[in-house]
Structures are given as structure tokens and as C-alpha cells.
Amino acid sequence: MDFFSNKWKIVISFNLQSAYLEWVKYWHGYGLAVNKLIMMEVANKNIIKIFLVDDDVFCLNLYKQGIKNLGYLDITIFEDGQSCIDNLSQKPDVIFLDQNMDGLNGFEVLKRIKSFDPNIYIIMVSAQEDIKTALSSFKYRVFDYIVKGDDEINKMKNVLIRINEIKTILKKRS
């Protein structure tokens, strides 16, 4: 088989919720190499500021790495609610907040965050599967409630996708 008649193509796609990076390299014709880098819009991903608040350092680091792997880069972690409140001037877009923490519990922190800026998307993360706890969270205007378990990162990913969609719609309206 003639080497120059062989055609090949390598495509690597990173699906980052509406952001795609494709590196296409192929040989064609008489061995001319053509490289093409296609960069599609990187949505709002890299500009979303995320706070993670949990008194369990293991969970914090697990969540941080999982969210980083989704393509989000601006992530700040806090081991207690007061530290989160003290840093709200950094203007986070999204806060994943543990419900059951030492010191200030999640509801107390939630109330203070909402009084500082009612437009921050807050997602309560809790080991509590009790429906009353979840309903109480929504009473205080959380965006979502995630029960800790085997699939938190996937649930966080789905919430972040929804938030990106909402932010895109709001941006188009303004």
C-alpha cells in the first residue's frame, strides 16, 4: 500500500459542557501535513468563581479536584462557614455549602450569604437525607440540595451545567 495514499485523522475532543477543543491532524494527498486547531467558545466555565465550604478536609479536596477536572479553575475552599462569610467580598458566583458543620451551621451561613448577596447560587451539600432538612434549605432560597454519597461530583457537575445555562440566558436578555 502506498504511504502517500493513506489518510489518517486524529481527533481529541474534550467535552466541557459546551466547550470543545479539537486538535485535528491529518495527512492527505502526497503527504502534506495539515494541522488545524479549532477552539470553540469556552462558555462561562473559566470565569465562574466557586466557593467550597465543608469542615471535612477530605471532602473539600475531593470536591475541589472533581470540579477542577470539569474545567472550572477558580475554586476557593473553606473549612468553616465564618471564613466563607469573611471572604464574600471576592464575589463568588456559586457556593457549595455543607449543612452540618462545627461552629456556624450551614443554615446560619446560608442566611448571612443571602443577606450579603441574594444572587449567589448556593447549593447545600449534606449527609442528611431527611426531607425536612432539604425543604428547610429551599425555604432559605438555595439553588439545589445535594445528598452526600457516591455521586456528589456528578451531581455538582449537573448543577453547574444548569447554572451555566441560566447565566447564558440571563446574559442574552441583558
N, C-alpha and C positions, 0 to 999 in steps of 0.2 A: 504494500500500500504506500502510495506517495505521501511523504510527510507534509508537503505543502497543500495537499488536498484535504488533509484532516482539519476539521474545525472543532474548537472546544471553547467552552464558556464556563467561567466560574462566577457564581453569584452568591454573595454572602449578604443576607438580609437580617437586620436587627429590627424586629418589630417592637417599637417602643411607643405603644398606644398612639398611633397616628404619626409617628416619626420613623422614617425609614432611611437607612443608609445602605446603599448598594454599591459595591465595588464590582464593576464588570470588566473582566479582562478576557479578550478572546483573540484568537489567531484566525485570519481568513485570507482567502486568495493565495498569494505567493509568499506567505509567511510574514506579512506586515503585522506588527503588533499594535493594537489599538487599546489604549487604557482610557477608561471613562469613569469619572467619579460623579455620582449623582447624589446630591444632598437635598432631600425634601424637607419641608418645614419641620422644625423640632418643637412644634406646638408650644405650650406654655411650660413644658416639663422642667427646663433648667432654671426657670425664673420663679418657681413656686418655693416659698420658704416654709419648711416643715419643722415643727417642734415635736419631740417625743418626750413624754413625761411619764415616768414609772419609777417606783422605788426599788424595783428588781433590776439590777445592773445587767444581768444575763439577758433578760427580755429586751432591755434598751438596746444592747449591742446587736442582738438578733434582728430586731426590727430595723435598726439603722442600716445594717448590711443588706437586709432584704429589700429595703426601699432604694438603697443605692444601686442595687442590681437591676432595679426597674428603670434606672436612668435619672433619678432625682438626685441632685448633688448638694443642695442647700438644706442640710439637716442638722439640727442642734438638739442635743439630748440634755435632759434634766432629771436628777434623781429625786426631786421633791417639787411639790406644787409651788412653794414660795419662790424658788429660783426661776420657775417659768414666769410667774407674775412679775418678778423683778426685771425680766428681760422682754416684756411685751413691747417695749419701745423699738425693738428690732422688727416689728410689724410682720409676724408670721401670717401666712395665708391659711395654714392648716395646722391643727394641734391634735395629736393622738394622745389622749389623756387616760391614765389608769384611774379607775374608780376608787379602789381601795388602797390608800397609801397612808403611811405614818404621817403625823403632823396634820396638815390640811388634807382632807379627803377630796376625791375628785369632784364632788358636788360643790364644795366650797370654792375650789379653784375655778370651776366652770362659771359660777356666779360672778366672780371677780373678773374673769376674762371677758365675759359678755358685757359687764358694765364698762370695761375699758374700750372694747370694740365689738359691737354686736355682729359684725360682718365676718369675723374669723370663723372658719369652718372647724368645728370641734367634733371629734369622733371619740366617744367614750369606749375604752377598752377595759374589759372586766372579766374576771373568772365567774362572776355572778350570772347564772342562767335564769335567775328569778325574773319573771315578767314585770313585777312591781318595780324592780330596780331599773329595768330598761325603760319603762313608762315614765318613771321619775326623771330620767335623763332627758327624754323628749320634752317633758314639761319645761325644762330649763333650756330648751332650744339647741340640743345637739343635732348635728347633721346626720349622724348614724351611731349605732351601738354595735360593737364587735365583741363577741364572747371569745375569750382566750381558749385556745385548743390547738389542734394540729394544723390549722389552715389560716392563721392570722395574716400572714404575708399576702396570700391570695385575696383575702377579704380587704386588706388595706389597698391592694392594687385596684380592686374593683371600685372602692370608694374614691380613690384618686382619679380613676378614669371618669367617674361621674362628675367630680369637681372640675376637672379639665373641660368637660363638655359644657357644664354650666358657665364657667368663666368665658368660654368661647362664645356662647350665645349672648351673654351679657356684654361682651366686648363689641359684638356686631350691632347690638341695639344702641350702644352709646356713640 
